[in-house]
Amino acid sequence: MSDAEPWGPPYVVQDDQEGPKPAQSRAPLVCREEGFVISAGVQGTVLMHPEAPLVAR
């Protein structure tokens, strides 16, 4: 199963630094040295819960 909404790293600098949006849909604002950042979305990665069973398909 994959999650289509943007969340997690990598983060990129937001264009609107005066009115920043939450860094991801389920998180607060994130500010780093370069300013407010936003998730660039899933970049070909998969996150799995450590207790999720592995099933071969």
C-alpha positions in Angstrom: 0.0 0.0 0.0 1.3 3.5 -0.8 0.3 6.9 0.5 -0.2 9.4 -2.3 -0.3 12.5 0.0 3.0 14.3 0.6 4.6 13.5 3.9 8.1 13.2 5.3 11.5 13.9 3.8 12.9 15.0 1.6 11.9 18.6 2.5 12.2 21.6 0.1 12.0 25.3 0.9 8.5 26.7 0.6 8.0 29.5 -2.0 5.8 31.6 0.3 7.9 32.3 3.4 5.5 35.0 4.6 2.5 32.6 4.8 3.9 29.1 5.2 1.8 26.0 5.1 2.2 22.9 7.4 5.3 20.9 6.3 3.1 17.9 5.6 -0.6 17.0 5.8 -0.3 15.5 9.3 2.4 17.8 10.8 3.0 21.3 12.1 5.1 24.0 10.4 8.8 23.0 10.1 11.5 25.7 10.0 15.1 25.0 9.2 18.1 27.3 8.6 17.0 27.9 5.0 13.4 28.9 6.1 10.1 27.1 6.2 10.1 23.8 4.4 7.5 21.5 3.0 7.5 17.8 2.2 8.5 17.1 -1.4 6.4 14.0 -1.1 7.2 10.3 -1.4 10.3 10.0 -3.6 10.2 6.4 -4.6 10.5 5.2 -1.0 8.2 3.0 1.0 7.7 3.2 4.8 6.6 0.1 6.6 5.5 -0.3 10.2 8.1 -2.4 12.0 5.3 -4.8 13.2 3.7 -5.2 9.7 3.9 -8.7 8.4 6.0 -9.2 5.3 3.9 -10.9 2.6 5.4 -12.1 -0.7 3.2 -11.4 -3.7 
